[in-house]
Amino acid sequence: MNLDMQRLLRKAGISLLGIVALFAVGFSQAIFAQDAYPSRPIKFIVGFPAGGGTDAVLRAIAAKLTENLGVSVVVENKPGANGNIAGEMVSKAAPDGYTFLYNTSSMVLSPYLYPKLNYDYTRELVPVALTANIPFVLAVTPSFPPNNIKEFVAYLKANPNKVNYATAGEGNVTHLATVLFLQSIGAQASHIPYKGEAPGLADLLGGQVQFMLGNSNSLIPQIKQKNLKGIASASLKRMAALPELPTLSETILPGVEYGAWSGVMAPAGTPKPIVSKMNTALNKALQDPELRDKIISTSAEVRGSSEQEYASFLKSESDRWGKVIRGLGLTLDDKK
């Protein structure tokens, strides 16, 4: 501090020690505030409707967080624009640890699919933790000749573009995963996009399309009831809900998995101690046997991660799906 500044401070009745004391008080108050966190209800915003698989997993997690943190953890559904409305809302929220985004894999797809986004998750949100994954399952209509993955691949190769597959819509992760799968096995099939997975599943059950690589929580019940034939799961390990179904990884594509994962993000600028505290709380909740059973009962897998692990995972998923989207030359209207 120069001499002129010291004179000005003396005239104002402020000493250098006083300034240091003020900074110390402010710093200690900030630490105290973070130690006391949380002191009021916490809100998790999810970009999809209530009642779906993602919403069900989040509500189970929120109930356990409420129990562990001692404050209410509430879920707010803000569906629309493939999760982008919720993402933008949280990116603009106060970075105080009381608003979080429960994001899905759609978040890393949006920058490639939508020419104009009103937020940038890589700059305006920070990773907290990966929470769960809903593996995809490859299922076919009962009248479709193949009964296993090797027969399935052989049939598609012998009948290029003569087999129809359903997805939850153009640019949806079910679409991108099927494209990547077909590229990996060197086969071609005809894409029939639907407005959501439910109508696609209805047509699969009706035989209007022949196969779907879709969410396990939708397809496994139909496989168990013999309404569909299960060909393979796209999880790394066999699924507890259908242990007799082999995986793509163990049969034809080692190390490959496709799924709809979810995690937690916070507004950029949220204090690091608060982000770390929420990460710890989430990982603790995900180790609870009751919560794990609830998540597994939805045909999802329990994950959990450090902040750094989730950041790396987001980057790898962005690179993987970005390559597929660029290869397709696919763009979507930002209102879809």
Buried (B, 14 or more C-beta within 10 A) or exposed (E): EEEEEEEEBEEEEEEEEEEEEEEEEEEEEEEEBBEEBBEEEBBBBBBBEEEBBBBBBBBBBBBBBBEBBEBEBEBEBBBBBBBBBBBBBBBEBEBBBBBBBBBBBBBBBBBBBBEEBBBEBBEBBBBBBBBBBBBBBBBBBEEBEBEBBEEBBBBBEEBEEEBBBBBBBBBBBBBBBBBBBBEEBEBEBEBBBBEEBEEBBEBBBEEEBBBBBBBBBBBBBBBEEEBBBBBBBBBBEBBEBBEEBBBBBBBBBEEBBBBBBBBBBBBBEBBEBBBBBBBEBBBBBBEBEEBBEBBBEBBBBBBBBBBEBBBBBBEEBBEEBBEBBEEBEBEBEBEB
